[in-house]
Amino acid sequence: MVEDERAPNGKHPHGKLVPHGHQDASVDEDVIRQWFTDDPDAGIGLSLEASGLVALDIDPRNGGNESLAELEAEHGVLFSEVSALTQGGGEHRVFKADPTGTA
């Protein structure tokens, strides 16, 4: 296993594999295979911007549930078919970004 300065179970770039975080993202199958050869326990991340996506991070420890309630009261339910529960009891909801940046 590759040594890394990460805290256990953290959601941050793997410094030895992708020292520049999302800027080191790759779709090259050989590169990805090498990453998981070097560290089979590495997490999977993606470059939201390069993927044309945005993520809503609902963090209850920082008022996320209240903020979500306010957003949904104003705009309606913010439903995403792609979501993930977080270690902090929150949620990430992923949406396709508006390419014009206006919405």
N, C-alpha and C positions, 0 to 999 in steps of 0.2 A: 504494500500500500504506500502511496506517495504521502510523505509527511506534509502537513499543512497547518497554518496558524489558525484555522477556523475553529470557532466554538462548535461543540457537537450539535448536530441537527440544525445548523444555521442556514439561512437563506441568503447567502452572499457568494460572490465569485470565488471559485477555487483558485487561489493565488498561484499555484504551481502549473495548473493546466490552462487557465485563462486569466493571466495577470491583468488584463485590461477589461475584465468583465464582459459585458454585452458587446463591446467593440471587437472581441475575439470570437464572436459567434461564428459558426460554420455550418454549411450544409454538405460539406465534403465528407463522404462516407468514410474514407480512410482516416481522416483527422478524428472523427467521432469514435471510430473503432479504437484508435490509439488512446484517446482519453480514457475509455472504459477498460482498456488493457492496463493502463497506468494506474487507474483507481476504479475498480469495479463498484465501489460504494458511492461514487460521485453522484450528485444530484443532477437533474436535468433542468435547464433554464432556457429561455429564449429571449431574443432581442425583440421587444415589443414593437419598437419603431420600425425596424427592418421588416417585421412581419405584417405591418399595417394594422396593429392592434393597440388597444389601450386596456388597462386593468384598473378596476375599482377595488381598492384595498379597504375593507371594512374591519377596522380594528376596535373592538369593544373597549379595550383598556384606555383608548384615547378618544372616546366619545363617538366611535364609528356608528353604533346603532342609532344614536340620536341624529347624527348627520344624515344617515341613510333615510331615516323617517322624514326628515325635512325635505330632502331631495325628492323622495317619492310623493310627498304631499303636493309638491309643486309640479312635478313632471310625470307622475304616474309610476307604476311598478317598473323598476329597472331590472328586467329579467334577462338573464344570459344563459344560453345552453352550455356554456363552458364556465365552470366555477370549481373552486377548490376550497376546502376547509383549511384553516391555518392552525399552527401550533398554539397560538394565543387565543383560540376560541373564536376567531373571526372568519373572514371569508374573502376570497379574491373572485371577482366576476370579470370576465374577459369579453371585450366587445370589439367589433371591427371599427377602426378609426375612420372619421370623416376625412377623406383625402384633401378637402379644401381647408380643413382646420377651423371651420366656422360653426360646427355644432358640438 
